[in-house]
C-alpha cells in the first residue's frame, strides 16, 4: 500500500505530512517512557508499578513495554523491510504484502514500532523509489502511525482481556463469591490449591503460561488483520477528500476495503507466525507477550530474539523475495479497477540504479534485498543510539 506521488493533491499531502511528522516526534518522545530492564532490578512485567515509576511502564494487566535497544530495533526494521519485499497472491491478478505496523508493535511496542516503520518507509522512498517522495507523509500516516496504533490497541486490548484474572464482580456474576479473609484458599473440587493472584489472594491467578502465550499470538494476528483494513479505509477517506481524480467514493471504499480484507488475512497470519516463533525462542521478550521474562536473563533473551528476527529478515529478502508475486498490489489493483491509476506521477528518483528494487538495471533481487537490509540496519542502529543517548542525557522524570 505504498501511495505514489500525485495520487493526492498538494494540500492533502502537506496535511498528512504534518500529521505524520507530529506522530513520529510524539513516538520518539514516548520512547523515553519505556523502561530499560536493568534500571529496575527485580521489577517484573506483571508487578504493579508505583506512581513514581508509572511513566516507565506502558500499559497494564501484564504488558510492560521495555526499551528494546538499538540492535533489536535494527533487527525488527530489517525484518519488516524484508517481509515487505515478499508479495503474496490474494486474488486473481492481485497481490498483497506485509504492512508491518502490527508486527513491529507486537515485537517492540507502539512507540518503537512507529519509528521502525518510519525508517523502513523512508529507506524505500529514497533508495528504492517505492512510495512517492511527496507521499511519504501519507505512507507514514497510513502504515507507521495508523497501522502500528490500531495493531497495538487491538493486540494489547485482547491480551489484557483474555489474560486478566477474574475480579469480584466477575465471580459474583458467575454465581461464585470470593472467600472471606479467614477462609481456606482451596477453591478446587479435587482438593488441589489453585494458584493465587499476585496482588489479591482471594482471586484465582490469570491464565496459565502456555495459554497466555497462545493469547498473545492470536491477538497479534487479529491486530495485523485490523491494521490493514483500517489503513485501507483511511486511504479511501483521504482520496475522497483530496484525490487527484474524480471517482465514486462508494466504489473506491468498497474495492479498497474488500481487497485489503484479503491482504489483511495474510498480514494476520504472518504477524502471528513471527510472534509465535520469537515468543517460543525468547519467552517474555515480545512487547505483546504477557509472560514474565527473568530480569537476569533479559539481555540474553534480547540477543537471542534479535538474532532470530535478523535471520528471518535475511531469509525473507534473499530467499523468499525472488518468488514474490508480480501481480499489482491491493492499492494498484484498486486504482486500475476504479479508474485513478493515471493520476500517479513517475518517481523523481526512478532513474537511480536501485529504483524498483533494481528492476530497471537488472540487478539481482537478492543483492538489492541485502543492500536494503544493510541500510535499514544502519539507519535503525543510528536512530536507536541517538534516542539512547538522549535518554541518558535527559533528566529523570519526577
N, C-alpha and C positions, 0 to 999 in steps of 0.2 A: 504494500500500500504506500509506495513512495510517490508522493504527489510531484509531478513535474512542474517546470516553470510555466506560468501563464494559464494554468487551469483556473486560478483565482485572480481577480483583479487586484490592482496595486493597493487600494485601501484595505481590502480584506487580508492580503498578505502581510502588510505592515502591522495590522492589528494582531494577527496571530503571532507575528514575531515578537511584539511587545509582551503579549501574554506568556509566550514560551520563555522569553528571557526572564521575566519575573518569576516564573515557576522554577526555572533552573537555579536562579540565585537563591530562592527560598529553600530548595533542596540542598544546596551547598551549605547554607546556614544551618539547616536541620541536622546535617551530619555531626555537628558539634554536640548534639543531644544524644548521640548513640554512645554506648558505654564500651570502652576497651576492657575486656575481662580482667586483666591483671590488676587494674586500679582498685577493684572492689573485692579483692581477696576471695573469700568463700561465698560471695553473693551468688545465688543460683537464679536461673531464669524464672522459676516459679515462686521465689520468695517475694513477699510483699515489700515494695520499696518504700522507705520512709520519705517524708516530704522533701528533705534536703537532697535526695537522690532521684526525685521524680523525673527530673529532666534528663537523667542519664538512661533510663529505661523507657522505651517507647512501647505502649500497648499494655494490656492487662490480660489476666487469665492465662499466664504462662508463656506469652510471646514477648520476650525481652530482646530487642534488636541490638546487636553489638556491632562495634566498628569492625568491618571485615579486614581492613588493612589493604595496602596497595597491591599486593600480589593477588589476593582474592578478587579485588576489583578488576585487575587486569585480566585474570583468567575468565571471569564472567563476561567481560566485554568482548573478549576474543570468541567465546562460545556463541554469544548472540550474533556476532558478525558471521561466524562460520555457518551457523544454522540458517541464517537468512539467505545464504547462497544456495540452499537446497530447496528449490521449488518442487512441490508435490502436486499431482493432478487431483482436482476436486470435482470436476465435471467435464463434459465433452468440450475440448478446446479451451479450458480454463485451468489455471493452477493457483496455488497459494504458497505462501512461505511464512515462517515464524515472524511475528512482530517482536516478541521477546520481552515486552514490558512486565507481564505477569511472571515470567521465568526469572528475570533479574530481581524482581521484588521478592519472590519466594526464596531466592538464594541470599540476597544481600539486605533486604529490607527496602522500603519505599524510597527513601531519600537517595541512598546509594544506587538503587535501581534506575532512578531518573538520570543520574549522572552517567551511568554506564550506557544507557540507551542514547543519550545525547552525544556521547563520544563516538558511538557506532555510526549514528546518522551523519555526524559532521565528517567523519572519515569517508563515508560512502559518497556524500555530495561533493566533496572537494577532490578526492583522489580518484574516484571511480565513476563520476558523473551519474550517480544513481540517486535520483531525487534532486529537484531543482535547487539552485542556489537561492533564488528569491522565495522558494517554497520551503526552505529549511525550517523556518519558524513554524510553518504549518505541520510539517512532518514531526518536529519535536513535540508540538502540542498534541497531535493525534496519537503518536506511538510512545513517546517517552513520558509525557505527563499523564494523558488520559489512560493509556494502556497500563502503565505502572500503577496509577492510583486506583483504577477500577479493579485490576487484578488483586492488589493488596487488600482493598476493602472487603472484597468477597472472600478471599482466602482466609484472612485473619478473622473475619466475622464467623465463617463456618467453623474454623478450628476452635475458636473460643466457645462457640455454642455447643459443639459436639464433645468437647473435652472437659467442659466445666463440671464440677461436682454438683449434685442436686442440693438446693438450699431448702430452708424450712418450708417455704411456700410450695415448692415442688413436691416435697414429701406429704404435705397436708393435702394437696390436690389429688395425689395418688392414693390417699387413704392411709398413709403411713405417717406417724408422728415421731419427731425426734425424741430420743430418750432424755430423761432428766439428768442433771449433772451427776447424781449419785447412782445412776443405774449402770448395770453391767454393759460394756461396749459390744457385747455379742449380738449381732443382728442376723446371723446366719441360721438357716434352718438345719444345717448339718452340724452346727456346733463350732465351726471354724470362725475365728475372729476376723472380720474383714479389715482391709486396710483403712486407716482413718485419714480424713482430710488434714492437710498440713496445718491449717490455721483454726479448724473447728473440729474437735474430736467427736462431736455428735453427728457429723455428716460422713457418709462414705467418701472415699477418695475418688479422684477423677478416673477416666477410662484407663485401662491397662496400657503399658508402654507400647505394645505392638498395635493396639487399636489407635492410639494417638498418632503413631507413625502413619498408619493407613488413612486416618482422617486428614492428615496434612497432605498426603499425596493426592487424595481425591479432591480436596479443596483447591489445591494448586491447579488441577485440571479444569475445574469449574471456573476458576478465576481467569485462566487462559482463554477459555471459550468466550466468556462475557467481555473480556477486554477487547477482543477483535470486533465483536458485534457493536459495542458502544463506539469504538473508533470509526467503524464504517458509517454508523448513523450520524456521528458528528461531522464526518466529511460531507455527507449529503446535506446537512444543515448549512455548513459553510458554503457549499456550492450554490445552494438555493439563495443564500444571501448575496454572495459576490462572485458567482461563476461567470466565466467569460464566454458563455454560450447559453442560448435560450433552450432549456429543456424542461419537461414537466417534472415537478418535484416528486409527485407520486411514483412515476416510473423510475426516476433516479433512486429514490429511497428504497423502493421495493426491490429493484435489481441489486443495489449495493448491499443491502442488509441480507437479502436472500443468498447471494453467492458467498458472502462472508460468514454466514452461519456454517457453511460447509468448510470454509477456511478455518473457522474457529474450532471445529471438531479436531482438525489436525493440530492446531495450536494447543488445545487442551491435552491431547494425547502426548505430544512431545514434552510439554511442560511437566505433566505428571510423571512420565518416564524418567526425565532427567532428575527431578526431585527425589523420586524413589531410589535411584541409583546412588545419588550423592548422600541421601539420608541413611542408606544402608552402610555406606563406607565410612561416613563421619556422623554418627548419631548426635543430634542436638546442635549441629553446626548451622544448618539452614535457618534463615530467619523465620520461616514458617513452621519449623519443626518444634513442637512444644515440649519435647523431651529435654531433660537436663543434661548438659554437657559438663563433665567434671572439669572444674576450673584448672586444675593442674595439667589436664590433657588438652586444653583448648588450642594451644599453639600447635601441637602435633596434629590435631584434627584440622586446623587451618591449612597446614601444608598438605595434608592428605587430600582434603577436599579440593584445594586449588590445583594440585597435580592432576586429579581426576577430571576436573572441569576443563583444564587446559588440554588434556589428552582428547577429550570429546571434541574440543574446538578443532584440533588438528585433523581428527578423523572426518569431521564434517566438511572442512574446506578442501582437504587433499584427497579424500576417498569418496565421499558421497556427492560432492558438488558436480563432478563430471557426469553424474547420472540424473541431474536435476531436469525437471520438465521444462521444455522450451515454450510451452503454451503461455499466452498472456496471463498475468496475474489477475486477481479479482477486480482491482481498480481499472486496469487496462481493458479487461473484458467488458466491464460496465460502461466505460467510455465509448467503446465501439458499438455496444448494443443500444445505448441510449442516444448517442449521436453528438458527443462533445470531445471525441478523440482529437479532432483537428484543432482544438484550442491550445494544445500544448506547443511550446517552442523548443527548439533544439537547445541542449545544454551548452552553456558558454565554454565548458571545458571538454566538449565532445571530441576534440581532436587530440587529446592527450593520450599517450600510449596505454594507460591503464583504464581508459574510459570504457564503459560497458564491460568491465572485468576482462579487458584485453581482447575483446571480440574484434575491434577494428584493426588491430595489428596482428592478430592470430596468435597471441600469447597463450600458453597453456593455462587452463583454468586452475590447475593445481598450483602453479607458480604464482599466479595472481592471488589466489586464496591465501597462500602462505605469506605473501607480501602484506596483504590486508591484515592478517593476524598479527604480524610483527608491528605494524603501525598502530593497530588498536592497543596492543600490549604497551607500547611505548607511551601513547597518549594517556592511557589509564594509569600507568605507573607514575607518570609525571603529575597527573591530577591528584592521585592518592597521596603522593609525597607532599604536594603543596597544601592540601587540606590537613594532613597530619601535622605539618609544621605550623600552620595557623592555629591548630588546636593546642599545640604545646605553648605557643606564644600568647594565646588568648587568656585573659583572666578567668579563673574558675567561677561558674555561676554561684551566686549566694544561696 
